[in-house]
Amino acid sequence: MGARVMSKVYSYKDYDKYLCLKAGPGLWLVVLYLLHPYILLLSALRSRQREGAGLKNLVYPDDFSLTLAILATIPALCFIYAWIKRNPGGGDTVKYIWRNGAMVLSLTALLNVAIVFVPLLLDFKHNIHIIGWAQIAASVAVILYVQLSPRVKDAFADFPVEKVSDHS
């Protein structure tokens, strides 16, 4: 599938300099959501006040949960690496990650759901609060989006090809 096939579906602005379909704003919102543990950590470190820590504590009841959430984002970080290296000489690993991007991002979302349940497994007194249920709902929405969106499927199917030198 390539830019030549999809040219009637998407605008020319939807393609990058290699004539491959860009990830699109919806996919970047997904990545931003999946990286929210880093955003919360940075805001807590930056503010160094109770407000920053309060926001972090609202989403993650303890530092252990935040640490697990940061580790759970590793697949999303792999996706970002593939996006950065997505060029004709990107290599097999980058191609593999990019072509399996929906699975990579879905895995991150599933791990995010698992993080919500970790405190339940460690402490029977803990319950899932409204923020936890919101994380579960958002993660399910992420999975549905990356698995069902035609734009996402088309973007992950499109990878720059290396020019074949014709030295006859």
N, C-alpha and C positions, 0 to 999 in steps of 0.2 A: 504494500500500500504506500503511497508516497504523495508528495505534493501534487503530482500530475493528476492523480485519480481524484483527490479531494478538492481540486481547485474550484469546482462548482458549488461546494458546500460552504467553504470558508473564504473570508476576505483575504486579500493579499497581505494585509497587516497582521494576519494570524500566523504568518510564516516567518522563520528566522532567516539569517543570511545564507544558510545552507539549504533553503527551500524546504525545511521541515516544519511541521506544525508545532507551534509553541505550546507550552503546557496550559496556558490560559489562567485567567484570574481565579476561577473556582478552585482549581487545583492548588494555587498558591495560598488561598484561604485555608484549605485543608492542611497544607504543610504548616502554616502559621498556627493553626489550632493544635496540631500534633506536637509542635515545639513549645507549647505553653508552659511546661515545667521550667524551661530555661528562662522564659520571660518572667515568670514569677520569682525565680531565684535571683535574677538580675535586679528586679525591682526591689526585692527585699534587701539585697546587698547594697544597692545604690542608696536607698532611703535611710538605711540604718536606724530607722525609727520604728515604732510599734505599728504604724500604718502598713509599711511594706511587709513586715513579718505577719501582720494580721491577715493580709490578703493571701499570703502563702499558706498560713494555717487554716484559712477558710476552705481551701481546696485540698490541702494535704494535712491530715491531722498530726503528723509527726515528720521529723527529718528522714526517717527510714523510708516512709512512703514517697517523699520527694526524691530521694536517692533512687528508689526503684523506678519512679516515673522518668527520671533523667536517663537511666539505663534503657528503659523501654523505648526511648526515642532513637536509639541507634539505627534501626532500619530507616527511619525518616532522614537521618543524617547521611546514610548511604545513598538515598534517593537524591539528596542535594548534591552530593559528590558526583553522581552520574549526570545530573543536570549541568553542573559546571564543566564536566569533561565531555559532554555530548557534542562531539565534532567528528569529522571524517576519520581521524586517527584515534578515536576514543578507546579502542581496545575491547577485547572480548568481555572483560569483567564489567565495564561500563555499559556495554550493549546488553548484557544479561540483566543487570540491575534495571536499566531503563525499560527494556521490553517486559519486565516483570514488575513494573512500577505500581500497578494496581494491587498486586499481592503484597509488595513491600509496605505500602501505605496502609493496607488493610491489617497487616500484621501489627504495625505500630498502634493502630486503633484498638485492636483486640488486646494488646498488652496494656493499653491505657485502661480498658475495662477491668482487666485483672487487677490492676493497682487499686481500684476502688474496693475490691473485695479482700485485699490483703489484711487490712486491720480487723476484719471480721474473723479471719482465720487465726490471727494472733491473739485477739482479745474478744471474748464472747460478750463483753459489756458494750462494745462498740456497735453502732448502727450506721447505716448509710443515710447521710443527710441529703438535703435537696441539691447541693452542689454535686455530690456523688451521682445522684440520679441524672442530673443535667449532663455530667461527663459521659455517662453511659449512653444517653440519648444522642449526644453529639457524636460519639464514636460510632454508633450504629448508622447515623446519617452519613458520616464519612465513608464507612464501608459501602453503603448503598450507592453513594455518589461515585466513588472510584470504580466500582464494579459495573455500574449500569450506564454511566454517562458516555454517549457516543464520542463526544469531544475528547474525553480522557482516553478512551480506547484508541482513537485515531492518533492522538499525540504519542502514546506509548508504542504504537505500531510503526511510527515514523522515526528513523534514525539516519543521520547523514551518511551517505555512501562515499567511499574513497574514490577519487578519480583514477581511472585505469589509464596508465600511460600507454599510448599507441606508438611503439617504436618498431615500425616494420622495416 
